[in-house]
Amino acid sequence: MRPTRRGQIVKYQVPNESFEKLYVVLNFIEAGIRSKARIYQLKTGQVSMAFAKDLEVDEGQTFELDYYLKYGNHDLF
């Protein structure tokens, strides 16, 4: 599944590395085949842009984050 909205957790295979890193979609720019997403790496805090076709949504972690933000006991926002 490709990202379609802000707040989704995605996996992105960084060139020259053998593992996938986790990112959060900050902005999604719909442009058909050239759609892009501004992503935030969870481990280092680096912000970058990537084509949506190169990203894959981690549905399990996205669901857990959505659930936590809706029902969890937190003071994030």
mmJSON file of the N, C-alpha and C atoms, coordinates in Angstrom:
{"data_MODEL":{"atom_site":{
"group_PDB":["ATOM","ATOM","ATOM","ATOM","ATOM","ATOM","ATOM","ATOM","ATOM","ATOM","ATOM","ATOM","ATOM","ATOM","ATOM","ATOM","ATOM","ATOM","ATOM","ATOM","ATOM","ATOM","ATOM","ATOM","ATOM","ATOM","ATOM","ATOM","ATOM","ATOM","ATOM","ATOM","ATOM","ATOM","ATOM","ATOM","ATOM","ATOM","ATOM","ATOM","ATOM","ATOM","ATOM","ATOM","ATOM","ATOM","ATOM","ATOM","ATOM","ATOM","ATOM","ATOM","ATOM","ATOM","ATOM","ATOM","ATOM","ATOM","ATOM","ATOM","ATOM","ATOM","ATOM","ATOM","ATOM","ATOM","ATOM","ATOM","ATOM","ATOM","ATOM","ATOM","ATOM","ATOM","ATOM","ATOM","ATOM","ATOM","ATOM","ATOM","ATOM","ATOM","ATOM","ATOM","ATOM","ATOM","ATOM","ATOM","ATOM","ATOM","ATOM","ATOM","ATOM","ATOM","ATOM","ATOM","ATOM","ATOM","ATOM","ATOM","ATOM","ATOM","ATOM","ATOM","ATOM","ATOM","ATOM","ATOM","ATOM","ATOM","ATOM","ATOM","ATOM","ATOM","ATOM","ATOM","ATOM","ATOM","ATOM","ATOM","ATOM","ATOM","ATOM","ATOM","ATOM","ATOM","ATOM","ATOM","ATOM","ATOM","ATOM","ATOM","ATOM","ATOM","ATOM","ATOM","ATOM","ATOM","ATOM","ATOM","ATOM","ATOM","ATOM","ATOM","ATOM","ATOM","ATOM","ATOM","ATOM","ATOM","ATOM","ATOM","ATOM","ATOM","ATOM","ATOM","ATOM","ATOM","ATOM","ATOM","ATOM","ATOM","ATOM","ATOM","ATOM","ATOM","ATOM","ATOM","ATOM","ATOM","ATOM","ATOM","ATOM","ATOM","ATOM","ATOM","ATOM","ATOM","ATOM","ATOM","ATOM","ATOM","ATOM","ATOM","ATOM","ATOM","ATOM","ATOM","ATOM","ATOM","ATOM","ATOM","ATOM","ATOM","ATOM","ATOM","ATOM","ATOM","ATOM","ATOM","ATOM","ATOM","ATOM","ATOM","ATOM","ATOM","ATOM","ATOM","ATOM","ATOM","ATOM","ATOM","ATOM","ATOM","ATOM","ATOM","ATOM","ATOM","ATOM","ATOM","ATOM","ATOM","ATOM","ATOM","ATOM","ATOM","ATOM","ATOM","ATOM","ATOM","ATOM"],
"id":[1,2,3,4,5,6,7,8,9,10,11,12,13,14,15,16,17,18,19,20,21,22,23,24,25,26,27,28,29,30,31,32,33,34,35,36,37,38,39,40,41,42,43,44,45,46,47,48,49,50,51,52,53,54,55,56,57,58,59,60,61,62,63,64,65,66,67,68,69,70,71,72,73,74,75,76,77,78,79,80,81,82,83,84,85,86,87,88,89,90,91,92,93,94,95,96,97,98,99,100,101,102,103,104,105,106,107,108,109,110,111,112,113,114,115,116,117,118,119,120,121,122,123,124,125,126,127,128,129,130,131,132,133,134,135,136,137,138,139,140,141,142,143,144,145,146,147,148,149,150,151,152,153,154,155,156,157,158,159,160,161,162,163,164,165,166,167,168,169,170,171,172,173,174,175,176,177,178,179,180,181,182,183,184,185,186,187,188,189,190,191,192,193,194,195,196,197,198,199,200,201,202,203,204,205,206,207,208,209,210,211,212,213,214,215,216,217,218,219,220,221,222,223,224,225,226,227,228,229,230,231],
"type_symbol":["N","C","C","N","C","C","N","C","C","N","C","C","N","C","C","N","C","C","N","C","C","N","C","C","N","C","C","N","C","C","N","C","C","N","C","C","N","C","C","N","C","C","N","C","C","N","C","C","N","C","C","N","C","C","N","C","C","N","C","C","N","C","C","N","C","C","N","C","C","N","C","C","N","C","C","N","C","C","N","C","C","N","C","C","N","C","C","N","C","C","N","C","C","N","C","C","N","C","C","N","C","C","N","C","C","N","C","C","N","C","C","N","C","C","N","C","C","N","C","C","N","C","C","N","C","C","N","C","C","N","C","C","N","C","C","N","C","C","N","C","C","N","C","C","N","C","C","N","C","C","N","C","C","N","C","C","N","C","C","N","C","C","N","C","C","N","C","C","N","C","C","N","C","C","N","C","C","N","C","C","N","C","C","N","C","C","N","C","C","N","C","C","N","C","C","N","C","C","N","C","C","N","C","C","N","C","C","N","C","C","N","C","C","N","C","C","N","C","C","N","C","C","N","C","C","N","C","C","N","C","C"],
"label_atom_id":["N","CA","C","N","CA","C","N","CA","C","N","CA","C","N","CA","C","N","CA","C","N","CA","C","N","CA","C","N","CA","C","N","CA","C","N","CA","C","N","CA","C","N","CA","C","N","CA","C","N","CA","C","N","CA","C","N","CA","C","N","CA","C","N","CA","C","N","CA","C","N","CA","C","N","CA","C","N","CA","C","N","CA","C","N","CA","C","N","CA","C","N","CA","C","N","CA","C","N","CA","C","N","CA","C","N","CA","C","N","CA","C","N","CA","C","N","CA","C","N","CA","C","N","CA","C","N","CA","C","N","CA","C","N","CA","C","N","CA","C","N","CA","C","N","CA","C","N","CA","C","N","CA","C","N","CA","C","N","CA","C","N","CA","C","N","CA","C","N","CA","C","N","CA","C","N","CA","C","N","CA","C","N","CA","C","N","CA","C","N","CA","C","N","CA","C","N","CA","C","N","CA","C","N","CA","C","N","CA","C","N","CA","C","N","CA","C","N","CA","C","N","CA","C","N","CA","C","N","CA","C","N","CA","C","N","CA","C","N","CA","C","N","CA","C","N","CA","C","N","CA","C","N","CA","C","N","CA","C","N","CA","C","N","CA","C","N","CA","C"],
"label_alt_id":[null,null,null,null,null,null,null,null,null,null,null,null,null,null,null,null,null,null,null,null,null,null,null,null,null,null,null,null,null,null,null,null,null,null,null,null,null,null,null,null,null,null,null,null,null,null,null,null,null,null,null,null,null,null,null,null,null,null,null,null,null,null,null,null,null,null,null,null,null,null,null,null,null,null,null,null,null,null,null,null,null,null,null,null,null,null,null,null,null,null,null,null,null,null,null,null,null,null,null,null,null,null,null,null,null,null,null,null,null,null,null,null,null,null,null,null,null,null,null,null,null,null,null,null,null,null,null,null,null,null,null,null,null,null,null,null,null,null,null,null,null,null,null,null,null,null,null,null,null,null,null,null,null,null,null,null,null,null,null,null,null,null,null,null,null,null,null,null,null,null,null,null,null,null,null,null,null,null,null,null,null,null,null,null,null,null,null,null,null,null,null,null,null,null,null,null,null,null,null,null,null,null,null,null,null,null,null,null,null,null,null,null,null,null,null,null,null,null,null,null,null,null,null,null,null,null,null,null,null,null,null],
"label_comp_id":["MET","MET","MET","ARG","ARG","ARG","PRO","PRO","PRO","THR","THR","THR","ARG","ARG","ARG","ARG","ARG","ARG","GLY","GLY","GLY","GLN","GLN","GLN","ILE","ILE","ILE","VAL","VAL","VAL","LYS","LYS","LYS","TYR","TYR","TYR","GLN","GLN","GLN","VAL","VAL","VAL","PRO","PRO","PRO","ASN","ASN","ASN","GLU","GLU","GLU","SER","SER","SER","PHE","PHE","PHE","GLU","GLU","GLU","LYS","LYS","LYS","LEU","LEU","LEU","TYR","TYR","TYR","VAL","VAL","VAL","VAL","VAL","VAL","LEU","LEU","LEU","ASN","ASN","ASN","PHE","PHE","PHE","ILE","ILE","ILE","GLU","GLU","GLU","ALA","ALA","ALA","GLY","GLY","GLY","ILE","ILE","ILE","ARG","ARG","ARG","SER","SER","SER","LYS","LYS","LYS","ALA","ALA","ALA","ARG","ARG","ARG","ILE","ILE","ILE","TYR","TYR","TYR","GLN","GLN","GLN","LEU","LEU","LEU","LYS","LYS","LYS","THR","THR","THR","GLY","GLY","GLY","GLN","GLN","GLN","VAL","VAL","VAL","SER","SER","SER","MET","MET","MET","ALA","ALA","ALA","PHE","PHE","PHE","ALA","ALA","ALA","LYS","LYS","LYS","ASP","ASP","ASP","LEU","LEU","LEU","GLU","GLU","GLU","VAL","VAL","VAL","ASP","ASP","ASP","GLU","GLU","GLU","GLY","GLY","GLY","GLN","GLN","GLN","THR","THR","THR","PHE","PHE","PHE","GLU","GLU","GLU","LEU","LEU","LEU","ASP","ASP","ASP","TYR","TYR","TYR","TYR","TYR","TYR","LEU","LEU","LEU","LYS","LYS","LYS","TYR","TYR","TYR","GLY","GLY","GLY","ASN","ASN","ASN","HIS","HIS","HIS","ASP","ASP","ASP","LEU","LEU","LEU","PHE","PHE","PHE"],
"label_asym_id":["A","A","A","A","A","A","A","A","A","A","A","A","A","A","A","A","A","A","A","A","A","A","A","A","A","A","A","A","A","A","A","A","A","A","A","A","A","A","A","A","A","A","A","A","A","A","A","A","A","A","A","A","A","A","A","A","A","A","A","A","A","A","A","A","A","A","A","A","A","A","A","A","A","A","A","A","A","A","A","A","A","A","A","A","A","A","A","A","A","A","A","A","A","A","A","A","A","A","A","A","A","A","A","A","A","A","A","A","A","A","A","A","A","A","A","A","A","A","A","A","A","A","A","A","A","A","A","A","A","A","A","A","A","A","A","A","A","A","A","A","A","A","A","A","A","A","A","A","A","A","A","A","A","A","A","A","A","A","A","A","A","A","A","A","A","A","A","A","A","A","A","A","A","A","A","A","A","A","A","A","A","A","A","A","A","A","A","A","A","A","A","A","A","A","A","A","A","A","A","A","A","A","A","A","A","A","A","A","A","A","A","A","A","A","A","A","A","A","A","A","A","A","A","A","A","A","A","A","A","A","A"],
"label_entity_id":["1","1","1","1","1","1","1","1","1","1","1","1","1","1","1","1","1","1","1","1","1","1","1","1","1","1","1","1","1","1","1","1","1","1","1","1","1","1","1","1","1","1","1","1","1","1","1","1","1","1","1","1","1","1","1","1","1","1","1","1","1","1","1","1","1","1","1","1","1","1","1","1","1","1","1","1","1","1","1","1","1","1","1","1","1","1","1","1","1","1","1","1","1","1","1","1","1","1","1","1","1","1","1","1","1","1","1","1","1","1","1","1","1","1","1","1","1","1","1","1","1","1","1","1","1","1","1","1","1","1","1","1","1","1","1","1","1","1","1","1","1","1","1","1","1","1","1","1","1","1","1","1","1","1","1","1","1","1","1","1","1","1","1","1","1","1","1","1","1","1","1","1","1","1","1","1","1","1","1","1","1","1","1","1","1","1","1","1","1","1","1","1","1","1","1","1","1","1","1","1","1","1","1","1","1","1","1","1","1","1","1","1","1","1","1","1","1","1","1","1","1","1","1","1","1","1","1","1","1","1","1"],
"label_seq_id":[1,1,1,2,2,2,3,3,3,4,4,4,5,5,5,6,6,6,7,7,7,8,8,8,9,9,9,10,10,10,11,11,11,12,12,12,13,13,13,14,14,14,15,15,15,16,16,16,17,17,17,18,18,18,19,19,19,20,20,20,21,21,21,22,22,22,23,23,23,24,24,24,25,25,25,26,26,26,27,27,27,28,28,28,29,29,29,30,30,30,31,31,31,32,32,32,33,33,33,34,34,34,35,35,35,36,36,36,37,37,37,38,38,38,39,39,39,40,40,40,41,41,41,42,42,42,43,43,43,44,44,44,45,45,45,46,46,46,47,47,47,48,48,48,49,49,49,50,50,50,51,51,51,52,52,52,53,53,53,54,54,54,55,55,55,56,56,56,57,57,57,58,58,58,59,59,59,60,60,60,61,61,61,62,62,62,63,63,63,64,64,64,65,65,65,66,66,66,67,67,67,68,68,68,69,69,69,70,70,70,71,71,71,72,72,72,73,73,73,74,74,74,75,75,75,76,76,76,77,77,77],
"pdbx_PDB_ins_code":[null,null,null,null,null,null,null,null,null,null,null,null,null,null,null,null,null,null,null,null,null,null,null,null,null,null,null,null,null,null,null,null,null,null,null,null,null,null,null,null,null,null,null,null,null,null,null,null,null,null,null,null,null,null,null,null,null,null,null,null,null,null,null,null,null,null,null,null,null,null,null,null,null,null,null,null,null,null,null,null,null,null,null,null,null,null,null,null,null,null,null,null,null,null,null,null,null,null,null,null,null,null,null,null,null,null,null,null,null,null,null,null,null,null,null,null,null,null,null,null,null,null,null,null,null,null,null,null,null,null,null,null,null,null,null,null,null,null,null,null,null,null,null,null,null,null,null,null,null,null,null,null,null,null,null,null,null,null,null,null,null,null,null,null,null,null,null,null,null,null,null,null,null,null,null,null,null,null,null,null,null,null,null,null,null,null,null,null,null,null,null,null,null,null,null,null,null,null,null,null,null,null,null,null,null,null,null,null,null,null,null,null,null,null,null,null,null,null,null,null,null,null,null,null,null,null,null,null,null,null,null],
"Cartn_x":[0.836,0.0,0.885,0.552,1.298,0.7,1.514,0.993,0.014,-0.981,-1.98,-2.299,-1.75,-2.11,-1.002,-1.108,-0.186,-0.361,0.731,0.669,0.863,0.952,1.174,2.633,2.873,4.226,4.579,5.728,6.125,7.529,7.794,9.125,9.727,11.028,11.725,13.082,13.377,14.675,15.662,16.596,17.605,18.643,19.024,20.042,21.342,21.999,23.281,23.171,21.972,21.793,20.903,21.127,20.428,19.171,18.785,17.598,16.687,15.438,14.453,14.379,14.196,14.054,12.608,12.178,10.802,10.739,9.699,9.482,8.018,7.738,6.366,6.154,5.025,4.704,4.267,5.007,4.666,3.706,3.958,3.103,3.041,1.897,1.751,1.346,2.092,1.85,1.363,0.071,-0.535,-0.228,0.422,0.748,0.734,-0.241,-0.345,0.837,1.5,2.629,3.854,3.911,5.046,4.713,3.776,3.409,4.625,4.731,5.857,5.349,6.222,5.912,7.13,6.873,7.922,7.901,9.03,9.074,10.082,9.779,10.592,11.083,12.403,12.948,12.837,12.258,11.982,13.245,14.291,15.484,16.384,16.588,17.542,16.901,15.63,14.961,15.209,15.841,16.122,14.84,14.648,13.49,13.966,13.231,13.598,12.353,12.542,11.46,11.714,10.625,10.741,9.521,9.699,8.563,7.674,6.376,5.42,5.548,5.94,6.072,7.203,8.139,9.26,8.969,7.797,7.423,6.363,6.38,5.36,4.822,3.511,2.883,2.986,3.423,3.402,2.044,1.076,-0.313,-0.487,0.251,0.13,0.547,1.707,2.193,1.39,0.909,0.061,-1.241,-1.835,-3.061,-2.824,-1.699,-1.389,-1.197,-0.537,-0.342,-1.68,-2.513,-3.831,-4.67,-4.658,-5.427,-4.922,-3.595,-3.008,-3.363,-3.282,-3.596,-5.07,-5.945,-7.374,-7.822,-7.319,-7.822,-6.797,-5.519,-4.475,-4.474,-3.841,-3.687,-2.356,-2.4,-1.179,-1.41,-0.308,-0.355,0.453,0.315,1.102,0.581,-0.756,-1.333,-2.309],
"Cartn_y":[-1.175,0.0,1.243,2.203,3.457,4.5,5.439,6.466,7.388,7.873,8.764,9.95,9.962,11.041,11.263,12.384,12.765,11.831,11.499,10.714,9.223,8.75,7.323,6.98,5.795,5.299,4.469,4.795,4.132,3.557,2.571,1.99,2.508,2.782,3.308,2.646,1.999,1.358,2.417,2.769,3.769,3.13,3.801,3.231,2.933,1.859,1.416,0.92,0.596,0.021,-1.196,-2.185,-3.458,-3.567,-2.523,-2.594,-1.406,-1.57,-0.508,0.337,1.625,2.533,2.983,3.34,3.797,5.318,5.828,7.262,7.565,8.815,9.308,10.318,10.22,11.149,12.476,13.545,14.885,15.589,15.482,16.076,15.092,15.042,14.214,15.117,15.061,15.905,15.017,15.117,14.291,14.891,14.11,14.559,13.374,12.49,11.321,10.389,10.084,9.155,9.743,11.058,11.721,12.221,11.578,11.959,11.837,12.761,12.781,12.888,12.561,12.708,13.293,14.216,14.729,13.82,13.177,12.148,12.499,12.029,12.277,10.935,10.739,9.479,9.417,8.328,8.212,8.113,7.492,7.28,8.518,9.2,10.314,11.687,11.763,13.051,13.77,13.099,13.691,13.811,14.952,15.186,15.157,14.443,14.369,14.176,14.229,14.013,12.692,11.994,10.731,10.562,9.853,9.531,8.533,8.716,7.839,6.4,6.197,4.837,4.067,4.758,4.118,3.825,4.217,4.044,2.966,2.284,1.288,1.543,1.639,1.917,0.695,0.897,-0.146,-0.022,-0.814,-0.679,-0.959,-1.908,-2.24,-1.086,-0.519,0.58,1.855,2.071,3.234,3.122,1.929,1.716,1.966,1.447,1.642,3.13,3.876,5.3,6.039,5.748,6.383,6.09,4.844,4.441,5.173,5.229,5.896,7.381,8.035,9.458,9.731,8.786,8.984,8.62,7.51,6.997,6.978,7.173,7.048,8.187,7.951,8.972,9.662,10.795,11.478,12.994,13.714,15.165,15.655,14.972,15.338,16.58,16.753,17.876,18.635],
"Cartn_z":[0.0,0.0,0.0,-0.814,-0.92,0.029,0.506,1.403,0.692,1.448,0.874,1.771,2.996,3.91,4.937,5.607,6.669,7.862,8.543,9.762,9.581,8.346,8.14,8.402,8.944,9.142,7.92,7.311,6.073,6.194,5.354,5.228,3.932,3.97,2.8,2.724,1.615,1.416,0.955,1.815,1.488,0.567,-0.542,-1.428,-0.686,-1.057,-0.491,0.946,1.421,2.745,2.618,3.461,3.323,4.188,4.876,5.725,5.473,5.845,5.665,6.928,6.757,7.88,7.968,9.172,9.384,9.385,8.732,8.62,8.904,9.248,9.374,8.253,7.56,6.482,7.098,6.789,7.276,6.331,5.041,4.002,2.845,2.178,0.988,-0.163,-1.254,-2.414,-3.552,-3.849,-4.895,-6.261,-7.125,-8.478,-9.441,-9.249,-10.118,-9.955,-11.054,-11.025,-10.316,-10.2,-9.557,-8.153,-7.48,-6.113,-5.208,-4.27,-3.333,-1.91,-0.978,0.435,1.145,2.044,2.933,4.138,4.44,5.476,6.566,7.774,8.971,9.488,9.532,10.018,11.535,12.028,13.453,14.304,13.8,14.618,14.697,13.572,13.557,13.503,13.117,13.008,11.698,10.751,9.445,8.628,7.98,7.119,5.672,4.823,3.411,2.557,1.241,0.282,-0.429,-0.759,-1.486,-2.374,-3.469,-4.322,-3.598,-3.709,-3.035,-3.511,-4.763,-5.286,-4.605,-3.965,-3.277,-1.81,-1.33,0.07,0.209,1.348,1.652,3.056,3.18,4.467,5.369,6.61,7.629,8.309,7.838,8.279,9.763,10.311,11.725,12.623,12.352,13.181,12.958,11.736,11.473,12.257,12.287,13.053,14.54,15.065,16.48,16.805,15.932,16.164,16.125,15.135,15.038,16.278,16.725,17.901,19.14,19.299,20.456,20.477,19.313,19.263,19.521,19.163,19.357,20.775,21.313,22.588,23.726,23.405,24.418,25.414,26.54,27.564,27.304,26.618,26.226,26.213,26.118,26.054,24.847,23.698,22.529,21.84,21.789,21.04,21.91],
"occupancy":[1.0,1.0,1.0,1.0,1.0,1.0,1.0,1.0,1.0,1.0,1.0,1.0,1.0,1.0,1.0,1.0,1.0,1.0,1.0,1.0,1.0,1.0,1.0,1.0,1.0,1.0,1.0,1.0,1.0,1.0,1.0,1.0,1.0,1.0,1.0,1.0,1.0,1.0,1.0,1.0,1.0,1.0,1.0,1.0,1.0,1.0,1.0,1.0,1.0,1.0,1.0,1.0,1.0,1.0,1.0,1.0,1.0,1.0,1.0,1.0,1.0,1.0,1.0,1.0,1.0,1.0,1.0,1.0,1.0,1.0,1.0,1.0,1.0,1.0,1.0,1.0,1.0,1.0,1.0,1.0,1.0,1.0,1.0,1.0,1.0,1.0,1.0,1.0,1.0,1.0,1.0,1.0,1.0,1.0,1.0,1.0,1.0,1.0,1.0,1.0,1.0,1.0,1.0,1.0,1.0,1.0,1.0,1.0,1.0,1.0,1.0,1.0,1.0,1.0,1.0,1.0,1.0,1.0,1.0,1.0,1.0,1.0,1.0,1.0,1.0,1.0,1.0,1.0,1.0,1.0,1.0,1.0,1.0,1.0,1.0,1.0,1.0,1.0,1.0,1.0,1.0,1.0,1.0,1.0,1.0,1.0,1.0,1.0,1.0,1.0,1.0,1.0,1.0,1.0,1.0,1.0,1.0,1.0,1.0,1.0,1.0,1.0,1.0,1.0,1.0,1.0,1.0,1.0,1.0,1.0,1.0,1.0,1.0,1.0,1.0,1.0,1.0,1.0,1.0,1.0,1.0,1.0,1.0,1.0,1.0,1.0,1.0,1.0,1.0,1.0,1.0,1.0,1.0,1.0,1.0,1.0,1.0,1.0,1.0,1.0,1.0,1.0,1.0,1.0,1.0,1.0,1.0,1.0,1.0,1.0,1.0,1.0,1.0,1.0,1.0,1.0,1.0,1.0,1.0,1.0,1.0,1.0,1.0,1.0,1.0,1.0,1.0,1.0,1.0,1.0,1.0],
"B_iso_or_equiv":[0.0,0.0,0.0,0.0,0.0,0.0,0.0,0.0,0.0,0.0,0.0,0.0,0.0,0.0,0.0,0.0,0.0,0.0,0.0,0.0,0.0,0.0,0.0,0.0,0.0,0.0,0.0,0.0,0.0,0.0,0.0,0.0,0.0,0.0,0.0,0.0,0.0,0.0,0.0,0.0,0.0,0.0,0.0,0.0,0.0,0.0,0.0,0.0,0.0,0.0,0.0,0.0,0.0,0.0,0.0,0.0,0.0,0.0,0.0,0.0,0.0,0.0,0.0,0.0,0.0,0.0,0.0,0.0,0.0,0.0,0.0,0.0,0.0,0.0,0.0,0.0,0.0,0.0,0.0,0.0,0.0,0.0,0.0,0.0,0.0,0.0,0.0,0.0,0.0,0.0,0.0,0.0,0.0,0.0,0.0,0.0,0.0,0.0,0.0,0.0,0.0,0.0,0.0,0.0,0.0,0.0,0.0,0.0,0.0,0.0,0.0,0.0,0.0,0.0,0.0,0.0,0.0,0.0,0.0,0.0,0.0,0.0,0.0,0.0,0.0,0.0,0.0,0.0,0.0,0.0,0.0,0.0,0.0,0.0,0.0,0.0,0.0,0.0,0.0,0.0,0.0,0.0,0.0,0.0,0.0,0.0,0.0,0.0,0.0,0.0,0.0,0.0,0.0,0.0,0.0,0.0,0.0,0.0,0.0,0.0,0.0,0.0,0.0,0.0,0.0,0.0,0.0,0.0,0.0,0.0,0.0,0.0,0.0,0.0,0.0,0.0,0.0,0.0,0.0,0.0,0.0,0.0,0.0,0.0,0.0,0.0,0.0,0.0,0.0,0.0,0.0,0.0,0.0,0.0,0.0,0.0,0.0,0.0,0.0,0.0,0.0,0.0,0.0,0.0,0.0,0.0,0.0,0.0,0.0,0.0,0.0,0.0,0.0,0.0,0.0,0.0,0.0,0.0,0.0,0.0,0.0,0.0,0.0,0.0,0.0,0.0,0.0,0.0,0.0,0.0,0.0],
"pdbx_formal_charge":[null,null,null,null,null,null,null,null,null,null,null,null,null,null,null,null,null,null,null,null,null,null,null,null,null,null,null,null,null,null,null,null,null,null,null,null,null,null,null,null,null,null,null,null,null,null,null,null,null,null,null,null,null,null,null,null,null,null,null,null,null,null,null,null,null,null,null,null,null,null,null,null,null,null,null,null,null,null,null,null,null,null,null,null,null,null,null,null,null,null,null,null,null,null,null,null,null,null,null,null,null,null,null,null,null,null,null,null,null,null,null,null,null,null,null,null,null,null,null,null,null,null,null,null,null,null,null,null,null,null,null,null,null,null,null,null,null,null,null,null,null,null,null,null,null,null,null,null,null,null,null,null,null,null,null,null,null,null,null,null,null,null,null,null,null,null,null,null,null,null,null,null,null,null,null,null,null,null,null,null,null,null,null,null,null,null,null,null,null,null,null,null,null,null,null,null,null,null,null,null,null,null,null,null,null,null,null,null,null,null,null,null,null,null,null,null,null,null,null,null,null,null,null,null,null,null,null,null,null,null,null],
"auth_seq_id":[1,1,1,2,2,2,3,3,3,4,4,4,5,5,5,6,6,6,7,7,7,8,8,8,9,9,9,10,10,10,11,11,11,12,12,12,13,13,13,14,14,14,15,15,15,16,16,16,17,17,17,18,18,18,19,19,19,20,20,20,21,21,21,22,22,22,23,23,23,24,24,24,25,25,25,26,26,26,27,27,27,28,28,28,29,29,29,30,30,30,31,31,31,32,32,32,33,33,33,34,34,34,35,35,35,36,36,36,37,37,37,38,38,38,39,39,39,40,40,40,41,41,41,42,42,42,43,43,43,44,44,44,45,45,45,46,46,46,47,47,47,48,48,48,49,49,49,50,50,50,51,51,51,52,52,52,53,53,53,54,54,54,55,55,55,56,56,56,57,57,57,58,58,58,59,59,59,60,60,60,61,61,61,62,62,62,63,63,63,64,64,64,65,65,65,66,66,66,67,67,67,68,68,68,69,69,69,70,70,70,71,71,71,72,72,72,73,73,73,74,74,74,75,75,75,76,76,76,77,77,77],
"auth_comp_id":["MET","MET","MET","ARG","ARG","ARG","PRO","PRO","PRO","THR","THR","THR","ARG","ARG","ARG","ARG","ARG","ARG","GLY","GLY","GLY","GLN","GLN","GLN","ILE","ILE","ILE","VAL","VAL","VAL","LYS","LYS","LYS","TYR","TYR","TYR","GLN","GLN","GLN","VAL","VAL","VAL","PRO","PRO","PRO","ASN","ASN","ASN","GLU","GLU","GLU","SER","SER","SER","PHE","PHE","PHE","GLU","GLU","GLU","LYS","LYS","LYS","LEU","LEU","LEU","TYR","TYR","TYR","VAL","VAL","VAL","VAL","VAL","VAL","LEU","LEU","LEU","ASN","ASN","ASN","PHE","PHE","PHE","ILE","ILE","ILE","GLU","GLU","GLU","ALA","ALA","ALA","GLY","GLY","GLY","ILE","ILE","ILE","ARG","ARG","ARG","SER","SER","SER","LYS","LYS","LYS","ALA","ALA","ALA","ARG","ARG","ARG","ILE","ILE","ILE","TYR","TYR","TYR","GLN","GLN","GLN","LEU","LEU","LEU","LYS","LYS","LYS","THR","THR","THR","GLY","GLY","GLY","GLN","GLN","GLN","VAL","VAL","VAL","SER","SER","SER","MET","MET","MET","ALA","ALA","ALA","PHE","PHE","PHE","ALA","ALA","ALA","LYS","LYS","LYS","ASP","ASP","ASP","LEU","LEU","LEU","GLU","GLU","GLU","VAL","VAL","VAL","ASP","ASP","ASP","GLU","GLU","GLU","GLY","GLY","GLY","GLN","GLN","GLN","THR","THR","THR","PHE","PHE","PHE","GLU","GLU","GLU","LEU","LEU","LEU","ASP","ASP","ASP","TYR","TYR","TYR","TYR","TYR","TYR","LEU","LEU","LEU","LYS","LYS","LYS","TYR","TYR","TYR","GLY","GLY","GLY","ASN","ASN","ASN","HIS","HIS","HIS","ASP","ASP","ASP","LEU","LEU","LEU","PHE","PHE","PHE"],
"auth_asym_id":["A","A","A","A","A","A","A","A","A","A","A","A","A","A","A","A","A","A","A","A","A","A","A","A","A","A","A","A","A","A","A","A","A","A","A","A","A","A","A","A","A","A","A","A","A","A","A","A","A","A","A","A","A","A","A","A","A","A","A","A","A","A","A","A","A","A","A","A","A","A","A","A","A","A","A","A","A","A","A","A","A","A","A","A","A","A","A","A","A","A","A","A","A","A","A","A","A","A","A","A","A","A","A","A","A","A","A","A","A","A","A","A","A","A","A","A","A","A","A","A","A","A","A","A","A","A","A","A","A","A","A","A","A","A","A","A","A","A","A","A","A","A","A","A","A","A","A","A","A","A","A","A","A","A","A","A","A","A","A","A","A","A","A","A","A","A","A","A","A","A","A","A","A","A","A","A","A","A","A","A","A","A","A","A","A","A","A","A","A","A","A","A","A","A","A","A","A","A","A","A","A","A","A","A","A","A","A","A","A","A","A","A","A","A","A","A","A","A","A","A","A","A","A","A","A","A","A","A","A","A","A"],
"auth_atom_id":["N","CA","C","N","CA","C","N","CA","C","N","CA","C","N","CA","C","N","CA","C","N","CA","C","N","CA","C","N","CA","C","N","CA","C","N","CA","C","N","CA","C","N","CA","C","N","CA","C","N","CA","C","N","CA","C","N","CA","C","N","CA","C","N","CA","C","N","CA","C","N","CA","C","N","CA","C","N","CA","C","N","CA","C","N","CA","C","N","CA","C","N","CA","C","N","CA","C","N","CA","C","N","CA","C","N","CA","C","N","CA","C","N","CA","C","N","CA","C","N","CA","C","N","CA","C","N","CA","C","N","CA","C","N","CA","C","N","CA","C","N","CA","C","N","CA","C","N","CA","C","N","CA","C","N","CA","C","N","CA","C","N","CA","C","N","CA","C","N","CA","C","N","CA","C","N","CA","C","N","CA","C","N","CA","C","N","CA","C","N","CA","C","N","CA","C","N","CA","C","N","CA","C","N","CA","C","N","CA","C","N","CA","C","N","CA","C","N","CA","C","N","CA","C","N","CA","C","N","CA","C","N","CA","C","N","CA","C","N","CA","C","N","CA","C","N","CA","C","N","CA","C","N","CA","C","N","CA","C","N","CA","C","N","CA","C","N","CA","C"],
"pdbx_PDB_model_num":[1,1,1,1,1,1,1,1,1,1,1,1,1,1,1,1,1,1,1,1,1,1,1,1,1,1,1,1,1,1,1,1,1,1,1,1,1,1,1,1,1,1,1,1,1,1,1,1,1,1,1,1,1,1,1,1,1,1,1,1,1,1,1,1,1,1,1,1,1,1,1,1,1,1,1,1,1,1,1,1,1,1,1,1,1,1,1,1,1,1,1,1,1,1,1,1,1,1,1,1,1,1,1,1,1,1,1,1,1,1,1,1,1,1,1,1,1,1,1,1,1,1,1,1,1,1,1,1,1,1,1,1,1,1,1,1,1,1,1,1,1,1,1,1,1,1,1,1,1,1,1,1,1,1,1,1,1,1,1,1,1,1,1,1,1,1,1,1,1,1,1,1,1,1,1,1,1,1,1,1,1,1,1,1,1,1,1,1,1,1,1,1,1,1,1,1,1,1,1,1,1,1,1,1,1,1,1,1,1,1,1,1,1,1,1,1,1,1,1,1,1,1,1,1,1,1,1,1,1,1,1]
}}}
